[in-house]
């Protein structure tokens, strides 16, 4: 803190102390007068003391600093390059003469006796596969007899259609049919047509109307059902 600002602060504190003392004396005198005089007197207006603001400190002029120029550094002397030394020629290395390597003499190997001949392995003969049992032989005579019975049943139920007779239709129809071993008809159809739809339907109707006997046990062994074919001839000369 500068000397001038310290001086003004002390004056301010002194002025404030004096103002406080004057106000205290005025208050005390008023109280004394109030006690002595019965009549009230007008209270004097308080004196206002305004402290003058301290003058602003004058600016101190600052002397401009003169820049000092640095003294130039004298250049360092450049050393002269030294001459490169001449390379000294190295003597060529002398390769040592290799010592002669002695040739190894092979040691005599003991003679190994020949191995005894190995007998060929004994191969066991293959086990014969048992032959399957012979299939049961069917009775051909019973088969032929059954075919005749089936044809007879179909012929007995063959009907010459009246319309075919009227239109002079004739021909041969080949039908196929499948019968199981119990004699039941499984399937039926036209194997070869006669050229007339009327005659073909009549032949199928004869097959479906026939009653077939069971297949004999010794006929067509191993088959659950048997397919047959029969030709039905429709001729106008038939009675």
C-alpha positions as CSV (number, residue, x, y, z in Angstrom):
1,X,0.0,0.0,0.0
2,X,1.3,3.5,-1.0
3,X,1.9,6.3,1.5
4,X,-0.8,8.6,0.1
5,X,-3.6,5.9,0.4
6,X,-2.5,5.2,4.0
7,X,-2.7,8.9,4.8
8,X,-6.2,9.3,3.5
9,X,-7.5,6.2,5.3
10,X,-6.2,7.6,8.6
11,X,-8.0,10.9,7.9
12,X,-11.2,9.0,7.1
13,X,-11.1,7.2,10.4
14,X,-10.4,10.5,12.3
15,X,-13.3,12.2,10.6
16,X,-15.7,9.3,11.4
17,X,-14.6,9.4,15.1
18,X,-15.2,13.1,15.3
19,X,-18.7,12.7,13.8
20,X,-19.6,10.0,16.2
21,X,-18.3,12.1,19.2
22,X,-20.4,15.2,18.0
23,X,-23.5,13.1,17.6
24,X,-23.0,11.6,21.1
25,X,-22.6,15.1,22.7
26,X,-25.7,16.3,20.9
27,X,-27.8,13.4,22.2
28,X,-26.5,13.9,25.8
29,X,-27.2,17.7,25.7
30,X,-30.7,17.1,24.4
31,X,-31.4,14.7,27.3
32,X,-30.1,17.2,29.9
33,X,-32.2,20.1,28.4
34,X,-35.2,17.9,28.4
35,X,-34.8,17.2,32.1
36,X,-34.2,20.9,33.1
37,X,-36.9,22.6,30.9
38,X,-40.5,21.6,31.5
39,X,-41.5,22.8,28.1
40,X,-40.5,20.8,25.1
41,X,-38.2,22.5,22.8
42,X,-37.8,21.9,19.1
43,X,-35.3,19.2,18.3
44,X,-32.5,20.7,16.2
45,X,-32.0,19.0,13.0
46,X,-29.1,16.6,12.9
47,X,-26.0,17.9,11.2
48,X,-25.0,15.9,8.2
49,X,-21.3,15.6,7.6
50,X,-20.3,14.5,4.2
51,X,-16.7,13.3,3.8
52,X,-15.0,14.4,0.7
53,X,-13.7,11.5,-1.4
54,X,-9.9,11.4,-1.4
55,X,-8.3,12.6,-4.6
56,X,-7.2,10.0,-7.0
57,X,-3.5,9.4,-6.9
58,X,-1.5,10.9,-9.7
59,X,-0.1,8.4,-12.1
60,X,3.6,7.9,-11.8
61,X,5.3,8.2,-15.2
62,X,7.1,5.1,-16.3
63,X,10.3,5.6,-18.1
64,X,10.5,3.6,-21.3
65,X,13.2,0.9,-21.3
66,X,15.6,1.1,-24.1
67,X,16.2,-2.4,-25.6
68,X,19.8,-3.5,-25.3
69,X,21.1,-5.0,-28.5
70,X,22.9,-8.3,-28.0
71,X,26.6,-8.2,-29.0
72,X,27.1,-10.4,-32.1
73,X,28.8,-13.7,-31.4
74,X,32.0,-14.1,-33.5
75,X,31.7,-17.0,-35.9
76,X,33.6,-20.1,-34.9
77,X,36.5,-21.0,-37.1
78,X,35.7,-23.9,-39.4
79,X,38.2,-26.7,-38.8
80,X,40.0,-27.9,-41.9
81,X,39.1,-31.4,-43.0
82,X,41.8,-33.9,-42.2
83,X,43.1,-36.0,-45.2
84,X,41.6,-39.5,-45.1
85,X,44.2,-42.1,-44.3
86,X,45.2,-44.4,-47.1
87,X,43.9,-48.0,-46.5
88,X,46.7,-50.5,-45.7
89,X,46.5,-53.5,-48.0
90,X,45.7,-56.7,-46.0
91,X,47.7,-59.8,-46.8
92,X,45.6,-62.5,-48.4
93,X,44.7,-65.3,-46.0
94,X,46.6,-68.5,-46.6
95,X,44.2,-71.5,-46.6
96,X,45.5,-74.4,-44.7
97,X,46.2,-77.5,-46.7
98,X,43.6,-80.2,-45.7
99,X,45.1,-83.3,-44.2
100,X,44.4,-86.5,-46.3
101,X,41.4,-88.4,-45.0
102,X,42.2,-92.1,-44.6
103,X,39.9,-94.4,-46.6
104,X,37.9,-96.5,-44.2
105,X,38.4,-100.2,-44.7
106,X,35.0,-102.1,-44.4
107,X,34.9,-104.6,-41.6
108,X,34.1,-108.1,-42.6
109,X,30.5,-108.9,-42.0
110,X,29.5,-112.2,-40.5
111,X,27.6,-114.4,-43.0
112,X,24.0,-114.9,-41.9
113,X,22.6,-118.4,-42.6
114,X,19.7,-118.5,-44.9
115,X,16.3,-118.6,-43.2
116,X,14.4,-121.8,-43.4
117,X,11.6,-121.9,-45.9
118,X,8.2,-120.9,-44.4
119,X,5.6,-123.5,-45.2
120,X,2.5,-122.1,-46.9
121,X,-0.4,-121.4,-44.6
122,X,-2.9,-124.2,-44.3
123,X,-6.2,-122.9,-45.7
124,X,-9.3,-124.6,-44.3
125,X,-11.7,-125.8,-46.9
126,X,-14.8,-123.6,-47.1
127,X,-17.8,-124.8,-45.2
128,X,-20.4,-126.0,-47.6
129,X,-23.6,-123.9,-47.6
130,X,-26.5,-126.1,-46.9
131,X,-28.7,-126.3,-49.9
132,X,-32.3,-124.9,-49.5
133,X,-34.9,-127.5,-49.1
134,X,-36.5,-128.4,-52.4
135,X,-39.7,-126.5,-53.1
136,X,-42.8,-128.5,-52.9
137,X,-43.8,-129.9,-56.2
138,X,-47.3,-129.0,-57.4
139,X,-49.6,-131.6,-58.7
140,X,-50.0,-130.8,-62.4
141,X,-52.9,-133.0,-62.9
142,X,-54.9,-131.2,-60.2
143,X,-53.9,-127.9,-61.7
144,X,-55.3,-128.9,-65.1
145,X,-58.4,-130.3,-63.6
146,X,-59.0,-127.0,-61.7
147,X,-58.6,-124.9,-64.9
148,X,-61.3,-127.1,-66.6
149,X,-63.7,-126.5,-63.7
150,X,-63.2,-122.8,-63.8
151,X,-63.9,-122.6,-67.5
152,X,-67.0,-124.7,-67.2
153,X,-68.3,-122.3,-64.5
154,X,-67.7,-119.3,-66.8
155,X,-69.3,-121.1,-69.9
156,X,-72.4,-122.0,-67.9
157,X,-72.9,-118.3,-67.0
158,X,-72.1,-117.0,-70.5
159,X,-75.1,-115.3,-72.1
160,X,-75.3,-114.2,-75.8
161,X,-76.8,-110.7,-75.7
162,X,-80.1,-110.5,-77.7
163,X,-79.1,-107.1,-79.1
164,X,-75.8,-108.6,-80.4
165,X,-77.8,-111.4,-82.1
166,X,-80.1,-108.8,-83.6
167,X,-77.3,-106.7,-84.9
168,X,-75.4,-109.9,-86.1
169,X,-72.5,-109.3,-83.8
170,X,-70.0,-112.0,-83.2
171,X,-66.5,-112.3,-82.0
172,X,-64.1,-113.7,-79.4
173,X,-63.4,-112.1,-76.0
174,X,-60.3,-113.0,-73.9
175,X,-60.9,-112.2,-70.3
176,X,-58.4,-112.4,-67.3
177,X,-59.4,-113.0,-63.7
178,X,-57.6,-113.6,-60.4
179,X,-58.8,-116.1,-57.9
180,X,-57.4,-116.7,-54.4
181,X,-56.9,-120.1,-52.8
182,X,-60.4,-119.9,-51.3
183,X,-62.0,-119.6,-54.7
184,X,-62.9,-115.9,-54.4
185,X,-62.7,-113.6,-57.4
186,X,-60.2,-110.8,-56.7
187,X,-60.0,-109.0,-60.1
188,X,-61.3,-109.4,-63.7
189,X,-60.8,-107.5,-67.0
190,X,-60.6,-107.7,-70.8
191,X,-57.3,-109.1,-72.0
192,X,-58.3,-108.9,-75.7
193,X,-61.5,-107.2,-77.0
194,X,-63.8,-108.6,-79.5
195,X,-64.4,-105.3,-81.1
196,X,-67.9,-105.1,-79.7
197,X,-68.5,-103.4,-76.4
198,X,-71.7,-105.4,-75.9
199,X,-69.9,-108.7,-76.2
200,X,-67.0,-107.6,-73.9
201,X,-69.5,-106.6,-71.2
202,X,-71.3,-110.0,-71.6
203,X,-68.0,-111.9,-71.1
204,X,-67.1,-109.9,-67.9
205,X,-70.6,-110.5,-66.6
206,X,-70.1,-114.3,-67.1
207,X,-66.8,-114.3,-65.1
208,X,-68.3,-112.3,-62.3
209,X,-71.4,-114.5,-62.1
210,X,-69.4,-117.8,-62.0
211,X,-68.8,-119.6,-58.7
212,X,-65.2,-121.0,-58.4
213,X,-64.1,-123.9,-56.2
214,X,-61.2,-123.5,-53.8
215,X,-57.7,-124.1,-55.3
216,X,-56.4,-127.6,-54.2
217,X,-53.5,-127.6,-51.7
218,X,-51.1,-129.4,-54.0
219,X,-51.8,-127.0,-56.9
220,X,-49.7,-123.9,-57.4
221,X,-47.9,-124.4,-54.1
222,X,-46.5,-121.2,-52.5
223,X,-49.0,-118.9,-54.4
224,X,-51.7,-117.1,-52.4
225,X,-53.7,-116.4,-55.6
226,X,-53.7,-117.3,-59.2
227,X,-54.4,-115.5,-62.4
228,X,-56.2,-117.2,-65.3
229,X,-57.2,-116.3,-68.9
230,X,-60.2,-117.7,-70.8
231,X,-61.5,-117.0,-74.3
232,X,-65.2,-116.7,-74.8
233,X,-66.5,-117.2,-78.4
234,X,-69.8,-115.6,-79.4
235,X,-71.0,-117.0,-82.7
236,X,-74.5,-116.7,-84.3
237,X,-74.4,-120.4,-85.1
238,X,-74.4,-121.3,-81.4
239,X,-77.6,-122.7,-80.1
